[in-house]
Amino acid sequence: MTSPAPTSTESVTPTSAAEVSGPRSFRLRRRLSRAVVVVLLLAFSVLFSYPFVWLVSASLKPRSDVFDNRLVPKVATLDNYVSVWQEAPLALWIGNTLLVTVLAAAAVTVTSAMVAWAFAYYRFPGRNLLFGLVLSSMMLPGAVTMIPVFLIWDSLGQVDTLTPLWAGNLFGSAFYIFLLRQFFLGLPRELFEAATIDGAGHWQLFTRIALPLCRPALAVTLLFEFQAAWTDLMRPLIYLRDSSNFTIARGLKALLDQFGFGGEWHWEIVVTASVITTIPMIILFFLGQKHFVAGITTGGTKG
């Protein structure tokens, strides 16, 4: 004799409750995790943005209120910005900086891409050894080559000109060569073999196929070098003498010397010039944020 079939309240209800409570608890844990992540991100955003917000606030205050620690100025004024433009040739310095940064970024991107393509595509004896030597150059401190490089530019008569600030990038950069090589290695080799069968030459493979497919890496290289050249202070301090050749970082140092030492400190001038120096980099970051993030994330997953 067969036993009677279980009713719905005896067998189905407990199983259904467990199945329902599982997804609910999972969604609850996921929401709590997201809330914790959002709170942490907001906290770190406030922490890291505070110095720049303080700097902007200080630039809008009179000299007597610069260090009063109020983020909202008691008396807001634009007189500091007017004074900076009257005291220093900021437009000339910004123009010099733009020229140097554009040439430096373009030079290092083009030459590094060509070297990286050679290491990624061509097979030749000693390729791995040469690439290892290129990477090992990243371990060489910049201070070691500072004096020999200065003597070379001095012998060429280029001291106190803008040439030493960007022309060295014509020899590429080990870090950018490594970054771009990883992108080139991720491209399917069959694509280039098919293009070769169709009659494409080596230069066409590089310019018409490899470079367009590696735009995120090229954008990252441009942005990195643009930021590095814009904020570079060491080389302008070594090579530039005439104030008409100053970059914005070297000019900011000159303003600090002029209004910071040997008399009454004019911090309102220094902080205002610092804000003017920083704003172009912030605009560049937001304009290139999409390519910047894409290049970094893709580069981290290749190779």
N, C-alpha and C positions, 0 to 999 in steps of 0.2 A: 504494500500500500504506500503510495507516494505521499510525502508531506505537503501541506498546503503552501502555496506561493506566498512569500512575505509581502506584507502590505507596504504602501508607499511611506508611511510614517516610521516603519521599522528599519528599512534599509536605505532609502533614497535620501531622507532628510539629513542624517548626520554626514554623509559623504558630500552632499551639496554644500553644507555649511562650511566644511573644510576647504572645498574648492573655491568658495566665495571669499572666505577670510584670507586665503593665501594671497591672491592678487591685491586685495585691499591693503594688507600689511606691507606688501612690496611697494605699492604706490606711495604709501605713507612714508616708508623709509627713503624712497627716492626723493620725495618732496622735502623731507628734512635734510637730506644730504645736499640738495640744491640750495636750500635756504642757508645752510652753514657755509657753502662755497661762496654764495653771493655776499654774505656778511663779511667774510674774510677778504674778498676782492674789494669791497667798498672800503674796508679798514685800511688795506694796503694802498688803495688809490688815494685816500685822504692823506696818508702818511707820506707818500712819495711826491704828491702834488703840492704839499704845504710849502716847501721852500720856494717854488716858483710863484705861488700865489702871494707869499710874503714879499718876494722881490718886486712883483708888479705893484703891490700895495705901497711898498716903500718908495717906489719911483713916483707915486702920485702925492707924496707928502712933502711939506716944507722941511728944510734941513733940521729944524728943532724937533720934528716929530718922527724922524726916520726910524728910530729904535724904540718907539712907544709900544710895540708888540700888538697894535690893533690891526686886524686884517682889513677893517673898513676904515679908511682915513677920516679923521675928524674934520679935516679941511682938505678936500681933494683939489689938486691943481696940476696943470700941464706945463708949468713954468720950467720944471726940470728938463723936459724934452726940448723946449725952446733953447735952454741954456746949453744943453749938450750939442745941438746943431750949430750954435754960435761959437762954442769953445773948440770944437774939433771938426775936421773935414770927414765926417762920417760917410757922406755919399761917395767920396773918393775911395775911402778904405773899403766900403762895401763893394764898389766896382772892382777894385783889385782882388778882393776875396772871391767874387763871382768868377772872374777870369781864371784865377788859379784853380778853383775847385772844379770848374767845368773841364779845363784841360787835364787836370790830374785824374778825374774820374773817367773821362773818355780814354785817356792813354792807357791806364791800367786795365780797363775793361777789354779793350781791343787786343792788347798784347797778351794778357793772361788767357783770353779765350783761344788765341792762336796756339799758344804753348800747350794748353790743356787739351785741345783737339789733337795735337800731334801725339801726346802721351796716350790718349784714349783710343785713337783709330789706327795708327800705324804700328806695325810690328817690326822692331829692329833690335839688333843685339845691344845689350846693356840698357834697355829701356827702363827696367825696374830699378837698376842701380842709379841711373840719372834722376829718375823721379824721387828716389830716396834722398839723393843729395839735395834736390830742390826743397823737399820737405824739411831736411835737417837745417836749412838756412833759417827756418822760423825760430830755431833755438838760439840763434846768434843775437845777443843784445844789441840794440841800436846804438848804444854809446860806444861800442867797439869800432864801428865804422864811421863815427861822426867826424873825427879829425881827418882821416884819409879822404873822405868824400869832400870835405871842405877844401882841402888842398887841391883836389881835382878841379872844383868849380873856380877856385881862386886862380889857378893856372890858366883857365879858359877865360878869365876876365868877367865872370858872371856874378861875382859877389855884389850885393846891393842891387840886384835885379830880381824879377819874379821867376826867372827860369829855373833856379835850383829847387823851387817849391813844387814844381810839377814834372819837370823833364825826367827826373829819376824814375817816374812811373812808366816810362817807355820800356823799361826792362821787366815789367810785370811784377807780380807779387805771389809769393809761395802759397799764401792762404787762399787767394782767389783762384790760382791754378788748381789747387786741390779741390775747391768747391765746384768749379766748372767741369773738371775732369769727371767727377762723380755723376754729374748730369749727362755728359756725353756717353759715359759707359752704360747708362740706362736706356739709351736709344737702340732700337733693334738694328743689328748689323745688316740684316736682309734688306732693309730699306735702302741702304747705301749701295749694296750690291745690285739691286734692281735699277737704281739710278745710274750706276756705272754702265750697266748693259744698255741703257737708253742713251748713252753717250755723254753723261755728265763727267766733267773733269774734277780734279781734286779741289780746286777753288770753288767750283759750283756746289760740290758736296758740303763744303764748309759754310758758305754764305747763304745758300738757298734752302738747305735742309737742316743742318745742325743748329745754326744760330737761331732761326725762327722757332725751333722746337724747345729751345732753352731760354726763352724770354724771362721766366721768373728768376733764374740764376743770374742772368745779365742785369736785371733790374736790382737785385740784391747787391751785386757788386758795385753798380753805380751809386746806390744809396749809401752803402757803407763807406765808399771812398769819398763821396761828396761830404758826408758828415765828418770824416776824419780830416779832410783838407780844410774844411770850414773852421774847425775848432783847433787846428794845429797852431801851437804857440812856439814850440822848440825851434823849428827851422826858421821861421821869421825872426826869432831873437838872434839866431846865429848869422843869418845872411843879410838882413835888411838894416840899413843905416838911415837913409833919408826917409823922413816922415811921409813924403808923397808916395812912397812905395809900400807903406804899411798895409798889412791885411787887417781885418777887423779885430782879430785876437791880439795882434801886436799893438794895434791902436788902443785897445782896452787896457793893455799893460802900461802904455804911455800915459793914458788918462789917470790910472792909479798912481803912477809916479808923480804926475803933475799936481793932482788934487789930494793925494794921500800922505805925502812925505814932505818934511821941511816946513810945515806951517799948519794952518787950520785944515782939518780934514773935511772934504766935501763928499761925503758918502752918497748924497742924493744924486750927484753927477755920475758916480761910479755905478750905482745900482740901475740908474736909468739907461746908461750905455750898455749894461749887461742885458737888460730887457730887450733893447733894440738888436743886440747880437743874437739873442736866443730865438726871437720870433721867426726868422726865416727857416730855421731848422724844424720848428714845430709845424709850420705850414707844409714843409717838404714831407715830413712824416705822415701827416694826414692825407696828402695827395698820393703818396706812394705806399700807404698802409696795406692795401690789397695785395700788391706785388711783393711787398716786404714779407708779409705773413706767408703767402703762397710759396715764395722761394725758400724761406727757412724751413717750413714743414716738409716740402718736397725734397729738399736737400737732406733732411734728416732721415728720410726713408729710402734713399738711394744708396747704392754701393754696398 
